[in-house]
Each structure stands twice: as structure tokens, then as C-alpha cells.
Amino acid sequence: MDFSEKDIAEMKTQIAKKLIKQYDLEEKLQVIKDEYKEKINPLKKEIKEHLKNVRLGFEDVQMMVHNIPDEDKGVVEFYDDEGTKVGERKMDRSEKASIKFPK
């Protein structure tokens, strides 16, 4: 079945209308996706941070601390400004006192 020029022109008009409708719907969909991304991305960041903390077993926080050496234990303890112990590590050689000989 051959189409007449009028039929072809009508089909082209219908295609153009449907393409415009498709474009409008896709544009609305993109706006909705963007709105949900704004809500989801902060959650993704929080989840990623919590997973990292669970995997490592601690939370990595930058803060000013006071280093207090404990010669008996052989560690350097870290205290925040409020006096709360926030961590410790082994002393390195340069921090250890020289060898003490008994008298």
C-alpha cells in the first residue's frame, strides 16, 4: 500500500508532535531525577563514611591534641583540650629516654 503525499505529510506532523511530547516528558523526568539525586547524594556520602569507619574500626578526625609521653607503658597518649584521652601510639626511638641503669 502506497501512501499519498497527504498521508505522508500527516504522518510527519504526528511524528513531530510525538517527538515534542517525548522531549517534554524526558525533560520532566530529568528534573525529577535531579531532585532525587539531591536527596540521595548526601545519604550516599554518609553511608560511605559509616562503611569506612566500620571497616577501619575507628573514625578518623582531625583535631588539636596534646601529646603526653608515658615512659612506663612506652606510649605517647593523645588528649584533647578538655583532657579526654583520644588515642595513643607506641613511642619511637627518638622519644624514648636513654637507657637507665639501676643504682
N, C-alpha and C positions, 0 to 999 in steps of 0.2 A: 504494500500500500504506500503510495507516494503521498507526501504532504504538499499541500498548496502553500503558496507564499504567505497567505493569510494565516494558515495553521502554524507555519514556522515562526512568523512574527509573534503570534500569541504565545507560543512555547518560550521564545526568548524573553518575552515580558514576564511570564510566570517564573522562569529561571532567575531573572534579575530580582523579582520580588522575594523569592525564596532565599536567594543569596543575601539580600539585605536583612531578612528576618534571622537567618543563621548568624550573620555577623553581630546583630544586636544581642541575640541570645548568648553568643560566645563572650561578648563584652560584659554582659551581666554576670556570667559565670566567673569571669576573671576577677571582677570586683568582689564577688563572694569569696573566691579563693584567697584573695589578698586579705580580706577581713579575717578569715580563719587563720591565715599564716601569722598575722599579728598576734593572735591569741595563742597559737601553738608554739611559736618560736621561743618565747620566754619559758614555757614548760619544758621544751627540749633542752634548753640551757641548764635549767635546774636539775633535770633528770641526769644529764651528762655529768654535772658536778657531783651529785649524790653517788652516782655509779663509781666515779673516780675515787671518792672518799671511801666507799665500801671496799673497793679493790685494794687501795693502799692501806686502809685501816686507820687513817688519820686525816685531818683536814689541814691543808697547807695554808697558813695565814701569815701575812707579813705584819710584824709589829715591832715596836722598840722593846727590847728586853735587857735585863741586867744579867751579866754572866758572873756566876759565883762558883769559884772552884771548890771542890770538896776533895782534899788530898786523901782522906781515909778511904773513900769509895773509888777514887781515881776517875772522877767525872767532873764535868762542868755543868752546873744546873742553870736553867734559864728562868728568870722571874719577871713578871710584868710590873708595871708601875704600882699596882695595888698589892704587890707582894705575893701573888699567887704563882705557884710553880707551874710553868707551861711546858717544860721539857728538860731533857738532859742529853749529854753525849759523852763519850769517853774522852779523856784528856789526851792530847797528842804530846809527843816528847818535849816540845818546847814549853809546854805549860806545866809539866811535872817538875817538882823541886829536885834539886840534885840529891844524890844518894846520901842517906843519913846513916851514919854508923853508930851502933849502940855504945854508950859510955861505960 
